[in-house]
Amino acid sequence: MKKIQDTITKIKLNNYRTITKKAFEIARKNIVKTKSKKRQLQVKEILQMVECYINDSEFFEKKQDYVNAFAALNYSHGWLDAGARLGYFNVKDKDPNSEFFAV
C-alpha cells in the first residue's frame, strides 16, 4: 500500500524548493566576513554548488522527474547546512533564520 510519505508530489517539491531558496537567500545575506582568501573561495564554492543543484532540480522537474528533482534540492540544502555548521554563514540557534539550517 502506497503512503503519502512515499510519494514526491509537485506540491511537496515546490514547498521544499521554497524553503531551500529562502535558506539560500539568508545564507547569501549572512556570509561571515573574513580576510582569508581560502575561506572566501570555499564560501563562493558552497554558494555555487547550492545554485547549481537548485537549477538541476528545476531541470529535473521540467522532465517530470520528481525523484531526482527532490534529490537535487536535498543536496543543495545539505551544502547550505554544511556552510552554516562550518560558520561560513551567520545563522545561530536563537536566530529566527536558523529554522532553515541544521545548526
C-alpha positions in Angstrom: 0.0 0.0 0.0 1.5 3.3 -1.1 1.6 6.1 1.6 1.7 9.8 1.0 5.2 9.8 2.7 6.3 7.5 -0.1 5.3 10.0 -2.8 7.1 13.1 -4.1 4.3 15.3 -5.3 4.7 18.6 -7.1 3.4 20.3 -4.0 6.0 18.7 -1.8 8.7 19.5 -4.3 7.6 23.2 -4.6 7.4 23.5 -0.8 10.9 22.2 -0.3 12.2 24.3 -3.2 10.7 27.4 -1.5 12.4 26.5 1.8 15.8 25.8 0.1 15.7 29.1 -1.9 14.8 31.0 1.3 17.7 29.4 3.1 20.0 30.3 0.1 19.0 33.9 0.3 19.6 34.0 4.0 23.0 32.4 3.6 24.0 34.9 0.8 23.0 37.8 3.0 24.7 36.5 6.1 28.2 35.5 5.0 30.7 35.8 7.8 33.3 38.3 6.7 36.9 37.1 6.5 40.2 38.2 5.1 41.2 34.6 4.3 41.2 34.1 0.6 40.9 30.3 1.1 37.7 30.7 3.2 36.3 33.3 0.7 36.8 30.7 -2.1 35.1 28.0 0.0 32.1 30.2 0.6 31.9 31.0 -3.1 32.1 27.3 -4.0 29.4 26.4 -1.5 27.0 29.0 -2.9 27.8 28.0 -6.4 27.0 24.3 -5.6 23.8 25.3 -4.0 22.7 27.3 -7.1 23.7 24.5 -9.4 21.7 21.9 -7.5 18.7 24.3 -7.4 19.0 24.6 -11.2 19.4 20.9 -11.6 16.2 20.4 -9.5 14.3 22.7 -11.9 15.7 20.9 -14.9 14.5 17.5 -13.5 11.1 18.9 -12.6 10.5 20.1 -16.1 11.2 16.5 -17.2 8.7 15.4 -14.5 11.5 13.5 -12.8 10.4 14.4 -9.3 12.6 11.9 -7.5 15.8 13.5 -8.9 14.4 17.0 -8.6 13.8 16.3 -4.9 17.2 14.7 -4.5 18.9 17.8 -6.1 17.2 20.0 -3.6 18.3 17.9 -0.7 21.9 18.1 -2.0 21.5 21.9 -2.3 20.2 22.2 1.2 22.9 19.9 2.5 25.6 22.3 1.2 23.8 25.2 3.0 23.7 23.2 6.2 27.4 22.4 5.9 28.3 26.0 5.3 26.2 27.0 8.4 27.9 24.3 10.5 31.3 25.5 9.4 30.5 29.0 10.5 30.5 30.5 7.0 27.0 31.9 7.4 25.9 33.8 10.4 22.9 31.8 11.4 22.8 30.8 15.1 20.4 28.6 17.1 18.5 31.5 18.6 18.2 33.4 15.3 14.8 33.3 13.6 16.6 32.3 10.4 18.1 29.2 12.0 14.9 27.3 11.3 16.2 26.9 7.7 19.5 25.4 8.8 20.8 22.4 10.8 22.9 24.4 13.2 
